Amino acid sequence: MERVKIRRPLNSDRQEIHNLFKDVIKDTFAREGLSKLVDDQQGELKTKIQYLKSDLENCKEKRQFLLAIDNAEDKIIGTIEYGKPNELIQNIINEDLVKYPEIGTIFVLPTYQGNHIGSKLIETLLKDINNHDFHGYCLDSGYRRSQLIWTKKFGAPNYVLNNYWGEANHHMVWKKDL
């Protein structure tokens, strides 16, 4: 039996997913040297909770989540979601993105990072995107650590907003065809 399975979220998962969001956001901000930006962390958490709520209320046209579950511990260890590209991506790319959903909220608990959980989530999500007759996908990141991972996985970004988040803190956007 495979240790990690991917599935859609259930209403009963809500609190565990909220806790995962909190843990990963806190860890990410700390690793990026942004721990003092408490309001930004709370804003990101609030957005992710709203996206999940929308999905659980069957508003799939907005966002759809997948979960990574550690079968051995029966524990949610990661999430990924996709949906309509955020406003920043739409403004930067400045073209019709109806057939290019945004991949977002790729969160893996810190103790599970480095074990290809994110890669498994991405692989499953890309199959789902491909099955929905999309032409491709897009994603963005302002976190340096994530930017390194996405550049390794998806190649150079199509767009770079230099110093967007302050001196030497850039924002990157990828648009990929299937």
SEMI-99095 format. One line per field, with one value per atom (N, C-alpha, C): residue number from 0; residue in three letters; chain; x, y, z. Coordinates in nm, 4 decimals. Each point is the difference from the previous one (the first is absolute). Example, Ala and Ser with C-alpha at 12.3 -4.5 7.8 and 13.67 -1.06 7.14 Angstrom:
BEGIN
pos = (0|0|0|1|1|1);
code = (ALA|ALA|ALA|SER|SER|SER);
unit = (A|A|A|A|A|A);
px = (1.3190|-0.0890|0.0900|-0.0350|0.0820|-0.0770);
py = (-0.5690|0.1190|0.1200|0.1050|0.1190|0.1090);
pz = (0.7800|0.0000|0.0000|-0.0720|0.0060|0.0730);
This chain:
BEGIN
pos = (0|0|0|1|1|1|2|2|2|3|3|3|4|4|4|5|5|5|6|6|6|7|7|7|8|8|8|9|9|9|10|10|10|11|11|11|12|12|12|13|13|13|14|14|14|15|15|15|16|16|16|17|17|17|18|18|18|19|19|19|20|20|20|21|21|21|22|22|22|23|23|23|24|24|24|25|25|25|26|26|26|27|27|27|28|28|28|29|29|29|30|30|30|31|31|31|32|32|32|33|33|33|34|34|34|35|35|35|36|36|36|37|37|37|38|38|38|39|39|39|40|40|40|41|41|41|42|42|42|43|43|43|44|44|44|45|45|45|46|46|46|47|47|47|48|48|48|49|49|49|50|50|50|51|51|51|52|52|52|53|53|53|54|54|54|55|55|55|56|56|56|57|57|57|58|58|58|59|59|59|60|60|60|61|61|61|62|62|62|63|63|63|64|64|64|65|65|65|66|66|66|67|67|67|68|68|68|69|69|69|70|70|70|71|71|71|72|72|72|73|73|73|74|74|74|75|75|75|76|76|76|77|77|77|78|78|78|79|79|79|80|80|80|81|81|81|82|82|82|83|83|83|84|84|84|85|85|85|86|86|86|87|87|87|88|88|88|89|89|89|90|90|90|91|91|91|92|92|92|93|93|93|94|94|94|95|95|95|96|96|96|97|97|97|98|98|98|99|99|99|100|100|100|101|101|101|102|102|102|103|103|103|104|104|104|105|105|105|106|106|106|107|107|107|108|108|108|109|109|109|110|110|110|111|111|111|112|112|112|113|113|113|114|114|114|115|115|115|116|116|116|117|117|117|118|118|118|119|119|119|120|120|120|121|121|121|122|122|122|123|123|123|124|124|124|125|125|125|126|126|126|127|127|127|128|128|128|129|129|129|130|130|130|131|131|131|132|132|132|133|133|133|134|134|134|135|135|135|136|136|136|137|137|137|138|138|138|139|139|139|140|140|140|141|141|141|142|142|142|143|143|143|144|144|144|145|145|145|146|146|146|147|147|147|148|148|148|149|149|149|150|150|150|151|151|151|152|152|152|153|153|153|154|154|154|155|155|155|156|156|156|157|157|157|158|158|158|159|159|159|160|160|160|161|161|161|162|162|162|163|163|163|164|164|164|165|165|165|166|166|166|167|167|167|168|168|168|169|169|169|170|170|170|171|171|171|172|172|172|173|173|173|174|174|174|175|175|175|176|176|176|177|177|177);
code = (MET|MET|MET|GLU|GLU|GLU|ARG|ARG|ARG|VAL|VAL|VAL|LYS|LYS|LYS|ILE|ILE|ILE|ARG|ARG|ARG|ARG|ARG|ARG|PRO|PRO|PRO|LEU|LEU|LEU|ASN|ASN|ASN|SER|SER|SER|ASP|ASP|ASP|ARG|ARG|ARG|GLN|GLN|GLN|GLU|GLU|GLU|ILE|ILE|ILE|HIS|HIS|HIS|ASN|ASN|ASN|LEU|LEU|LEU|PHE|PHE|PHE|LYS|LYS|LYS|ASP|ASP|ASP|VAL|VAL|VAL|ILE|ILE|ILE|LYS|LYS|LYS|ASP|ASP|ASP|THR|THR|THR|PHE|PHE|PHE|ALA|ALA|ALA|ARG|ARG|ARG|GLU|GLU|GLU|GLY|GLY|GLY|LEU|LEU|LEU|SER|SER|SER|LYS|LYS|LYS|LEU|LEU|LEU|VAL|VAL|VAL|ASP|ASP|ASP|ASP|ASP|ASP|GLN|GLN|GLN|GLN|GLN|GLN|GLY|GLY|GLY|GLU|GLU|GLU|LEU|LEU|LEU|LYS|LYS|LYS|THR|THR|THR|LYS|LYS|LYS|ILE|ILE|ILE|GLN|GLN|GLN|TYR|TYR|TYR|LEU|LEU|LEU|LYS|LYS|LYS|SER|SER|SER|ASP|ASP|ASP|LEU|LEU|LEU|GLU|GLU|GLU|ASN|ASN|ASN|CYS|CYS|CYS|LYS|LYS|LYS|GLU|GLU|GLU|LYS|LYS|LYS|ARG|ARG|ARG|GLN|GLN|GLN|PHE|PHE|PHE|LEU|LEU|LEU|LEU|LEU|LEU|ALA|ALA|ALA|ILE|ILE|ILE|ASP|ASP|ASP|ASN|ASN|ASN|ALA|ALA|ALA|GLU|GLU|GLU|ASP|ASP|ASP|LYS|LYS|LYS|ILE|ILE|ILE|ILE|ILE|ILE|GLY|GLY|GLY|THR|THR|THR|ILE|ILE|ILE|GLU|GLU|GLU|TYR|TYR|TYR|GLY|GLY|GLY|LYS|LYS|LYS|PRO|PRO|PRO|ASN|ASN|ASN|GLU|GLU|GLU|LEU|LEU|LEU|ILE|ILE|ILE|GLN|GLN|GLN|ASN|ASN|ASN|ILE|ILE|ILE|ILE|ILE|ILE|ASN|ASN|ASN|GLU|GLU|GLU|ASP|ASP|ASP|LEU|LEU|LEU|VAL|VAL|VAL|LYS|LYS|LYS|TYR|TYR|TYR|PRO|PRO|PRO|GLU|GLU|GLU|ILE|ILE|ILE|GLY|GLY|GLY|THR|THR|THR|ILE|ILE|ILE|PHE|PHE|PHE|VAL|VAL|VAL|LEU|LEU|LEU|PRO|PRO|PRO|THR|THR|THR|TYR|TYR|TYR|GLN|GLN|GLN|GLY|GLY|GLY|ASN|ASN|ASN|HIS|HIS|HIS|ILE|ILE|ILE|GLY|GLY|GLY|SER|SER|SER|LYS|LYS|LYS|LEU|LEU|LEU|ILE|ILE|ILE|GLU|GLU|GLU|THR|THR|THR|LEU|LEU|LEU|LEU|LEU|LEU|LYS|LYS|LYS|ASP|ASP|ASP|ILE|ILE|ILE|ASN|ASN|ASN|ASN|ASN|ASN|HIS|HIS|HIS|ASP|ASP|ASP|PHE|PHE|PHE|HIS|HIS|HIS|GLY|GLY|GLY|TYR|TYR|TYR|CYS|CYS|CYS|LEU|LEU|LEU|ASP|ASP|ASP|SER|SER|SER|GLY|GLY|GLY|TYR|TYR|TYR|ARG|ARG|ARG|ARG|ARG|ARG|SER|SER|SER|GLN|GLN|GLN|LEU|LEU|LEU|ILE|ILE|ILE|TRP|TRP|TRP|THR|THR|THR|LYS|LYS|LYS|LYS|LYS|LYS|PHE|PHE|PHE|GLY|GLY|GLY|ALA|ALA|ALA|PRO|PRO|PRO|ASN|ASN|ASN|TYR|TYR|TYR|VAL|VAL|VAL|LEU|LEU|LEU|ASN|ASN|ASN|ASN|ASN|ASN|TYR|TYR|TYR|TRP|TRP|TRP|GLY|GLY|GLY|GLU|GLU|GLU|ALA|ALA|ALA|ASN|ASN|ASN|HIS|HIS|HIS|HIS|HIS|HIS|MET|MET|MET|VAL|VAL|VAL|TRP|TRP|TRP|LYS|LYS|LYS|LYS|LYS|LYS|ASP|ASP|ASP|LEU|LEU|LEU);
unit = (A|A|A|A|A|A|A|A|A|A|A|A|A|A|A|A|A|A|A|A|A|A|A|A|A|A|A|A|A|A|A|A|A|A|A|A|A|A|A|A|A|A|A|A|A|A|A|A|A|A|A|A|A|A|A|A|A|A|A|A|A|A|A|A|A|A|A|A|A|A|A|A|A|A|A|A|A|A|A|A|A|A|A|A|A|A|A|A|A|A|A|A|A|A|A|A|A|A|A|A|A|A|A|A|A|A|A|A|A|A|A|A|A|A|A|A|A|A|A|A|A|A|A|A|A|A|A|A|A|A|A|A|A|A|A|A|A|A|A|A|A|A|A|A|A|A|A|A|A|A|A|A|A|A|A|A|A|A|A|A|A|A|A|A|A|A|A|A|A|A|A|A|A|A|A|A|A|A|A|A|A|A|A|A|A|A|A|A|A|A|A|A|A|A|A|A|A|A|A|A|A|A|A|A|A|A|A|A|A|A|A|A|A|A|A|A|A|A|A|A|A|A|A|A|A|A|A|A|A|A|A|A|A|A|A|A|A|A|A|A|A|A|A|A|A|A|A|A|A|A|A|A|A|A|A|A|A|A|A|A|A|A|A|A|A|A|A|A|A|A|A|A|A|A|A|A|A|A|A|A|A|A|A|A|A|A|A|A|A|A|A|A|A|A|A|A|A|A|A|A|A|A|A|A|A|A|A|A|A|A|A|A|A|A|A|A|A|A|A|A|A|A|A|A|A|A|A|A|A|A|A|A|A|A|A|A|A|A|A|A|A|A|A|A|A|A|A|A|A|A|A|A|A|A|A|A|A|A|A|A|A|A|A|A|A|A|A|A|A|A|A|A|A|A|A|A|A|A|A|A|A|A|A|A|A|A|A|A|A|A|A|A|A|A|A|A|A|A|A|A|A|A|A|A|A|A|A|A|A|A|A|A|A|A|A|A|A|A|A|A|A|A|A|A|A|A|A|A|A|A|A|A|A|A|A|A|A|A|A|A|A|A|A|A|A|A|A|A|A|A|A|A|A|A|A|A|A|A|A|A|A|A|A|A|A|A|A|A|A|A|A|A|A|A|A|A|A|A|A|A|A|A|A|A|A|A|A|A|A|A|A|A|A|A|A|A|A|A|A|A|A|A|A|A|A|A|A|A|A|A|A|A|A|A|A|A|A|A|A|A|A|A|A|A|A|A|A|A|A|A|A|A|A|A);
px = (0.0838|-0.0838|0.0882|-0.0378|0.0764|-0.0215|0.1072|-0.0072|-0.0800|0.0071|-0.0704|-0.1072|-0.1212|-0.1071|-0.0474|-0.0552|-0.0526|-0.1512|-0.0709|-0.1458|-0.0544|-0.1276|-0.0708|-0.0310|-0.0149|-0.0322|-0.1466|-0.0239|-0.1338|-0.0265|-0.1251|-0.0326|0.0650|0.0088|0.0595|0.1509|0.0632|0.1429|0.0292|-0.1021|0.0163|0.0992|-0.0187|0.0867|0.1445|0.0166|0.1363|0.0702|-0.0735|0.0583|0.0329|-0.0885|0.0283|0.1294|0.0167|0.1218|0.1231|-0.0132|0.1105|0.0354|-0.1013|0.0247|0.0792|-0.0450|0.0670|0.1458|0.0234|0.1364|0.0916|-0.0487|0.0846|0.0236|-0.1016|0.0174|0.0993|-0.0140|0.0924|0.1434|0.0170|0.1328|0.0574|-0.0820|0.0466|0.0449|-0.0786|0.0377|0.1290|0.0158|0.1219|0.1220|-0.0121|0.1122|0.0355|-0.0984|0.0228|0.0470|0.0117|0.0407|-0.1099|-0.1252|-0.1147|-0.0903|0.0510|-0.0820|-0.0722|0.0584|-0.0602|-0.1238|-0.0242|-0.1139|-0.1246|-0.0429|-0.1121|-0.1291|-0.0244|-0.1213|-0.0020|0.1149|0.0078|-0.0258|0.0522|-0.0257|-0.1491|-0.0621|-0.1431|-0.0818|0.0431|-0.0684|0.0090|0.1188|0.0162|-0.0837|0.0007|-0.0802|-0.1484|-0.0460|-0.1412|-0.0375|0.0869|-0.0251|-0.0083|0.0938|0.0014|-0.1237|-0.0404|-0.1205|-0.1225|-0.0059|-0.1129|-0.0020|0.1162|0.0080|-0.0513|0.0425|-0.0441|-0.1507|-0.0496|-0.1440|-0.0786|0.0468|-0.0663|-0.0031|0.1116|0.0056|-0.0953|0.0017|-0.0851|-0.1486|-0.0301|-0.1392|-0.0365|0.0809|-0.0247|0.0058|0.0830|0.0242|0.1285|-0.0002|0.1209|0.0529|-0.0831|0.0487|0.1030|0.0029|0.0956|0.1313|-0.0064|0.1192|-0.0352|0.0955|-0.0147|0.1274|-0.0172|0.1126|0.0180|0.1239|0.0360|0.0824|-0.0094|0.0742|0.0962|0.1142|0.0923|-0.0214|-0.0261|-0.0274|0.1098|0.0589|0.0941|-0.0849|-0.0056|-0.0832|0.0403|0.1303|0.0472|-0.0517|-0.0113|-0.0445|-0.1414|-0.0621|-0.1320|-0.0037|0.0928|0.0224|0.0137|-0.0612|0.0158|0.1371|0.0821|0.1369|0.0285|-0.0953|0.0216|-0.1271|0.0023|-0.1121|0.0524|-0.0848|0.0224|-0.1381|-0.0068|-0.1285|0.0224|-0.1068|0.0058|-0.1337|0.0044|-0.1212|0.0322|-0.0912|0.0148|0.1272|0.0830|0.1239|-0.0284|0.0875|-0.0157|0.0187|-0.0393|0.0018|0.1405|0.0992|0.1381|0.0436|-0.0251|0.0353|-0.0737|-0.1270|-0.0782|0.0553|0.0376|0.0537|0.1366|0.0815|0.1348|-0.0053|-0.0725|-0.0054|-0.0838|-0.1053|-0.0808|-0.0504|-0.0557|-0.0658|-0.1095|-0.0829|-0.1098|0.0566|-0.0272|0.0532|-0.1092|-0.1129|-0.1112|0.0455|0.0874|0.0475|0.1350|0.0378|0.1265|-0.0251|-0.0454|-0.0232|0.1315|-0.0136|0.1148|0.0163|0.1222|0.0344|0.0413|-0.0633|0.0316|-0.0094|0.0346|-0.0100|0.0635|0.1247|0.0755|0.0686|-0.0653|0.0497|0.0292|0.1188|0.0373|0.0526|-0.0478|0.0474|0.1525|0.0609|0.1468|0.0692|-0.0558|0.0646|-0.0075|-0.0805|-0.0137|0.0658|0.0484|0.0614|0.1274|0.0291|0.1171|-0.0254|-0.1256|-0.0353|-0.0865|0.0030|-0.0711|-0.1517|-0.0496|-0.1448|-0.0544|0.0670|-0.0413|0.0015|0.1011|0.0091|-0.1165|-0.0359|-0.1130|-0.1307|-0.0158|-0.1188|-0.0057|0.1130|0.0056|-0.0314|0.0600|-0.0228|-0.1490|-0.0635|-0.1427|-0.0836|0.0335|-0.0752|0.0143|0.1190|0.0201|-0.0806|-0.0132|-0.0856|-0.1449|-0.0437|-0.1358|-0.0226|0.0950|-0.0093|-0.0077|0.0827|0.0026|-0.1341|-0.0615|-0.1295|-0.1146|0.0196|-0.1039|0.0172|0.0814|0.0150|0.0558|0.0842|0.0697|0.1177|0.0458|0.1142|0.1331|-0.0040|0.1211|-0.0358|0.0956|-0.0187|0.0973|-0.0227|0.0925|0.0168|0.1033|0.0236|0.0907|0.0002|0.0876|0.0560|0.1063|0.0598|0.0840|-0.0108|0.0844|0.0991|-0.0091|0.0899|0.1251|0.1167|0.1270|0.0187|-0.0282|0.0186|-0.0903|-0.1248|-0.0938|0.0434|0.0499|0.0449|0.1107|0.0890|0.1068|-0.0592|-0.0963|-0.0642|-0.0747|-0.0794|-0.0795|0.0880|0.1108|0.0923|0.0604|0.0343|0.0539|-0.1054|-0.1241|-0.1071|-0.0596|-0.0186|-0.0711|0.0868|0.1283|0.0867|-0.0071|0.0648|0.0043|-0.1406|-0.0281|-0.1312|-0.0169|-0.1235|-0.0290|0.0061|-0.0270|-0.0043|0.0679|0.0808|0.0632|-0.0256|-0.0593|-0.0213|0.1121|0.1031|0.1166|-0.0356|0.0518|-0.0157|-0.1467|-0.0889|-0.1424|-0.0314|0.0699|-0.0223|0.1078|0.0749|0.1091|0.1315|0.1058|0.1331|0.0362|0.0270|0.0414|-0.1062|-0.1226|-0.1108|-0.0967|0.0156|-0.0735|-0.1266|-0.0871|-0.1188|0.0095|-0.0285|0.0147|-0.1323|-0.0218|-0.1212|0.0386|-0.0594|0.0194|-0.1322|0.0080|-0.1161|0.0497|-0.0621|0.0453|-0.1131|0.0342|-0.0948|0.0103|-0.1113|0.0015|0.0373);
py = (-0.1182|0.1182|0.1244|0.0971|0.1232|0.0829|0.0615|0.0748|0.1294|0.0663|0.1267|-0.0169|0.0419|-0.0009|0.1434|0.0252|0.1317|-0.0129|0.0933|-0.0017|0.1419|0.0140|0.1271|0.0198|0.1240|0.0253|-0.0288|-0.0302|-0.0198|0.1098|0.0266|0.0985|-0.0357|-0.1277|-0.0449|0.0282|0.0348|0.0311|0.1462|0.0811|0.1457|0.0464|-0.0390|0.0499|-0.0477|-0.1237|-0.0517|0.0758|0.0358|0.0780|0.1411|0.0606|0.1328|-0.0029|-0.1040|-0.0132|-0.0158|-0.0782|-0.0157|0.1362|0.0759|0.1337|0.0843|0.0040|0.0809|-0.0415|-0.1304|-0.0504|0.0337|-0.0206|0.0216|0.1492|0.0815|0.1448|0.0536|-0.0394|0.0444|-0.0428|-0.1257|-0.0514|0.0727|0.0221|0.0668|0.1425|0.0726|0.1371|0.0011|-0.0955|-0.0074|-0.0280|-0.0963|-0.0342|0.1140|0.0830|0.1142|0.1233|-0.0123|0.1139|0.1036|-0.0449|0.0909|-0.0240|-0.0616|-0.0354|0.1188|0.1177|0.1194|0.0476|-0.0497|0.0431|-0.0802|0.0160|-0.0767|0.0290|0.1262|0.0349|-0.0669|-0.0068|-0.0665|-0.1497|-0.0595|-0.1423|-0.0235|0.0852|-0.0148|0.0211|0.0946|0.0241|-0.1201|-0.0600|-0.1185|-0.1157|-0.0188|-0.1063|0.0211|0.1213|0.0309|-0.0310|0.0353|-0.0283|-0.1493|-0.0768|-0.1448|-0.0653|0.0453|-0.0544|0.0304|0.1199|0.0364|-0.0863|-0.0232|-0.0867|-0.1400|-0.0543|-0.1336|-0.0020|0.1002|0.0091|-0.0012|0.0766|0.0059|-0.1378|-0.0704|-0.1342|-0.0946|0.0025|-0.0907|0.0306|0.1226|0.0376|-0.0193|-0.0804|-0.0364|0.1162|0.0974|0.1100|-0.0314|-0.1124|-0.0506|0.0892|0.0920|0.0875|0.0993|0.0172|0.0925|-0.0706|-0.1039|-0.0721|-0.1450|-0.0890|-0.1419|-0.0472|-0.0676|-0.0501|-0.1503|-0.0419|-0.1398|-0.0078|-0.1118|-0.0212|-0.1159|0.0110|-0.1130|-0.0548|-0.1299|-0.0670|-0.1023|0.0060|-0.1027|-0.1153|-0.1084|-0.1153|-0.0619|-0.0024|-0.0633|0.0734|0.1321|0.0790|0.0538|-0.0287|0.0538|0.1503|0.0702|0.1416|0.0766|0.1188|0.0879|0.0652|-0.0192|0.0513|0.1036|0.0192|0.0990|0.0348|0.1154|0.0443|0.0629|-0.0010|0.0740|0.0404|0.1125|0.0416|0.0714|0.0092|0.0787|0.0663|0.1051|0.0735|0.1214|0.0910|0.1222|0.0734|0.0430|0.0714|0.1242|0.0238|0.1168|0.1288|0.1087|0.1296|0.0401|-0.0260|0.0342|-0.0749|-0.1300|-0.0792|0.0532|0.0270|0.0498|0.1328|0.0885|0.1297|-0.0123|-0.0905|-0.0167|-0.0659|-0.1092|-0.0731|0.0766|0.0647|0.0883|-0.0663|-0.1188|-0.0689|-0.0887|-0.0539|-0.0854|-0.1290|-0.0230|-0.1175|-0.0998|0.0041|-0.0911|-0.1452|-0.0332|-0.1384|-0.0234|0.0924|-0.0098|0.0230|-0.1006|0.0205|0.0245|0.0646|0.0235|-0.1179|-0.0499|-0.0974|0.0801|-0.0287|0.0734|-0.0875|0.0574|-0.0660|-0.1391|-0.0060|-0.1250|0.0053|-0.0612|-0.0002|-0.1431|-0.0204|-0.1290|0.0277|-0.0774|0.0187|-0.0031|0.0881|0.0081|-0.1332|-0.0850|-0.1291|-0.0984|0.0293|-0.0875|0.0584|0.1235|0.0621|-0.0742|-0.0021|-0.0704|-0.1464|-0.0442|-0.1398|-0.0177|0.0954|-0.0040|0.0039|0.0459|0.0124|0.1070|0.1143|0.1073|-0.0453|-0.0754|-0.0503|-0.0928|-0.0845|-0.0910|0.0787|0.1045|0.0850|0.0693|0.0541|0.0692|-0.0972|-0.1174|-0.1007|-0.0359|-0.0217|-0.0337|0.1168|0.1206|0.1175|0.0249|-0.0173|0.0208|-0.1010|-0.1231|-0.0978|0.0472|0.0538|0.0512|0.1182|0.0909|0.1160|-0.0473|-0.0950|-0.0531|-0.0656|-0.0681|-0.0658|0.1001|0.1243|0.1024|0.0868|-0.0431|0.0689|0.1419|0.0220|0.1277|-0.0022|0.1157|0.0112|0.0029|0.0296|0.0099|0.0454|0.0632|0.0462|0.1134|0.0693|0.1046|-0.0077|0.0617|0.0083|0.1177|0.0459|0.1109|-0.0229|0.0736|-0.0124|0.1230|0.0416|0.1060|-0.0517|-0.1286|-0.0601|-0.0531|0.0438|-0.0397|-0.1512|-0.0656|-0.1462|-0.0701|0.0428|-0.0584|0.0296|0.1195|0.0374|-0.0932|-0.0389|-0.0946|-0.1351|-0.0455|-0.1285|0.0067|0.1066|0.0107|0.0176|0.0722|0.0148|-0.1352|-0.0789|-0.1340|-0.0892|0.0096|-0.0872|0.0473|0.1326|0.0540|0.0825|0.0168|0.0824|0.1464|0.0832|0.1431|0.0596|0.0957|0.0644|0.0814|0.0161|0.0812|0.1485|0.0331|0.1403|0.0122|0.1044|0.0301|0.1463|0.0244|0.1364|0.0290|0.0649|0.0266|0.0909|-0.0357|0.0784|0.0235|-0.0872|0.0161|0.0016|-0.0840|-0.0111|0.0723|0.0863|0.0720|-0.0350|0.0612|-0.0182|-0.1484|-0.0432|-0.1375|-0.1052|0.0413|-0.0926|0.0100|-0.0896|0.0046|-0.0857|0.0241|-0.0833|-0.0638|-0.1286|-0.0741|-0.0632|-0.0045|-0.0590|-0.0956|-0.1185|-0.1005|-0.0209|-0.0145|-0.0401|-0.1132|-0.1161|-0.1192|-0.0600|-0.0399|-0.0716|-0.1492|-0.0702|-0.1462|-0.0653);
pz = (0.0000|0.0000|0.0000|-0.0792|-0.0080|0.1265|0.0480|0.1260|-0.0135|-0.1153|-0.0189|-0.1064|0.0335|-0.0989|-0.0201|-0.1160|-0.0348|-0.0130|0.0616|-0.0097|0.0152|-0.0296|0.0182|0.1488|0.0435|0.1404|0.0321|0.1255|0.0538|0.1032|0.0270|0.1042|0.1331|0.0283|0.1263|0.0076|-0.1120|-0.0037|0.0321|0.0030|0.0054|0.1069|0.1253|0.1075|-0.0170|-0.0423|-0.0203|-0.1124|-0.1046|-0.1100|0.0479|0.0787|0.0555|0.0813|0.0806|0.0803|-0.0886|-0.1071|-0.0945|-0.0610|-0.0435|-0.0545|0.0994|0.1257|0.1032|0.0158|0.0115|0.0213|-0.1168|-0.1220|-0.1178|-0.0224|0.0172|-0.0176|0.1025|0.1241|0.1047|-0.0324|-0.0393|-0.0347|-0.1216|-0.1009|-0.1222|0.0303|0.0748|0.0342|0.0821|0.0906|0.0797|-0.0889|-0.0909|-0.0892|-0.0944|-0.0312|-0.0893|0.0775|0.1313|0.0817|0.0163|-0.0074|0.0036|0.1210|0.1043|0.1164|0.0615|-0.0114|0.0605|-0.0744|-0.1204|-0.0802|0.0368|0.1240|0.0539|-0.0766|-0.0330|-0.0741|-0.1370|-0.0665|-0.1300|0.0129|0.1058|0.0243|0.0213|0.0798|0.0267|-0.1271|-0.0835|-0.1273|-0.0921|-0.0077|-0.0840|0.0538|0.1301|0.0609|-0.0295|0.0148|-0.0250|-0.1450|-0.0939|-0.1421|-0.0250|0.0542|-0.0218|0.0608|0.1173|0.0637|-0.0853|-0.0572|-0.0858|-0.1264|-0.0616|-0.1180|0.0327|0.1147|0.0398|0.0241|0.0680|0.0268|-0.1308|-0.0964|-0.1302|-0.0662|0.0048|-0.0589|0.0721|0.1315|0.0768|-0.0172|-0.0397|-0.0254|-0.1471|-0.0693|-0.1396|-0.0982|0.0299|-0.0939|-0.0769|-0.0671|-0.0645|-0.1123|-0.0485|-0.1049|0.0547|0.1325|0.0613|0.0342|0.0819|0.0458|0.0253|-0.0318|0.0326|0.0688|0.1109|0.0781|-0.0179|0.0174|0.0180|0.1280|0.0691|0.1238|-0.0156|0.0659|0.0145|0.1406|0.0079|0.1270|0.0271|0.1189|0.0444|0.0518|-0.0764|0.0366|0.1334|0.0277|0.1231|0.1233|-0.0099|0.1147|-0.0174|-0.1155|-0.0323|0.0286|-0.0636|0.0285|-0.1307|-0.0060|-0.1164|0.0107|-0.1042|0.0046|-0.1082|-0.0918|-0.1041|-0.0729|-0.0668|-0.0824|-0.1286|-0.0997|-0.1225|-0.0495|-0.0689|-0.0552|-0.1309|-0.0769|-0.1223|-0.0240|-0.0796|-0.0317|-0.0856|-0.0021|-0.0794|0.0438|-0.0960|0.0359|0.0839|0.0973|0.0857|-0.0800|0.0584|-0.0689|-0.0443|0.0826|-0.0353|-0.1254|-0.0051|-0.1182|-0.1227|0.0132|-0.1133|-0.0508|0.0913|-0.0397|-0.0658|0.0483|-0.0561|-0.1369|-0.0115|-0.1264|-0.1021|0.0455|-0.0837|-0.1283|0.0152|-0.1110|0.0577|-0.0840|0.0447|0.0595|0.1266|0.0698|0.0375|-0.0692|0.0297|-0.0067|-0.0914|-0.0171|0.0696|0.0928|0.0733|0.1493|0.0726|0.1430|0.0749|0.1119|0.0880|0.0943|0.0099|0.1031|0.1226|0.1114|0.1218|0.1222|0.1130|0.1291|-0.0001|-0.0403|0.0111|0.1361|0.0963|0.1368|0.0423|0.0572|0.0578|0.1399|0.0973|0.1376|0.0039|0.0787|0.0040|0.0245|0.0847|0.0303|-0.1171|-0.1002|-0.1167|-0.1248|0.0091|-0.1166|-0.0382|-0.1293|-0.0496|-0.0301|0.0111|-0.0240|-0.1247|-0.0888|-0.1298|0.0134|0.1146|0.0188|-0.0953|-0.0047|-0.0910|-0.1444|-0.0387|-0.1380|-0.0317|0.0960|-0.0214|-0.0134|0.0816|-0.0098|-0.1364|-0.0438|-0.1296|-0.1131|0.0038|-0.1046|-0.0096|0.1134|0.0012|-0.0496|0.0430|-0.0419|-0.1501|-0.0532|-0.1448|-0.0818|0.0489|-0.0678|0.0018|0.1135|0.0125|-0.0944|-0.0046|-0.0903|-0.1450|-0.0336|-0.1368|-0.0358|0.0951|-0.0227|-0.0158|0.0413|-0.0105|-0.1248|-0.0923|-0.1278|0.0132|0.0996|0.0092|-0.0966|-0.0379|-0.0918|0.0741|0.1284|0.0801|0.1396|0.0666|0.1371|0.0259|0.1097|0.0417|0.1518|0.0501|0.1430|0.0273|0.1235|0.0361|0.1393|0.0310|0.1317|0.0317|0.1250|0.0510|0.1034|0.0323|0.0984|-0.0699|0.0462|-0.0638|-0.0038|0.1110|0.0064|-0.1012|-0.0074|-0.0969|-0.1425|-0.0237|-0.1345|-0.0484|0.0892|-0.0370|-0.0397|0.0776|-0.0288|-0.1328|-0.0205|-0.1232|-0.1226|0.0144|-0.1132|-0.0359|0.1002|-0.0259|-0.0665|0.0457|-0.0489|-0.1324|-0.0163|-0.1158|-0.0950|0.0324|-0.0828|0.0412|-0.0773|0.0308|-0.0038|0.0880|-0.0032|-0.1281|-0.0421|-0.1177|0.0322|0.1255|0.0418|0.1363|0.0158|0.1285|0.0317|0.1150|0.0481|0.1000|-0.0459|0.0839|0.1169|0.1164|0.1231|0.0377|-0.0429|0.0257|0.1498|0.0742|0.1447|0.0799|-0.0646|0.0648|-0.0673|0.0457|-0.0568|-0.0125|-0.1228|-0.0331|0.0325|0.0155|0.0237|-0.1172|-0.0936|-0.1253|0.0064|-0.0951|-0.0168|-0.1381|-0.0092|-0.1252|-0.0403|-0.1321|-0.0554|-0.1128|0.0035|-0.1043|-0.0746|-0.1300|-0.0815|-0.0871|0.0132|-0.0698|-0.0830|-0.1206|-0.0860|0.0294|-0.0189|0.0160|-0.1312);
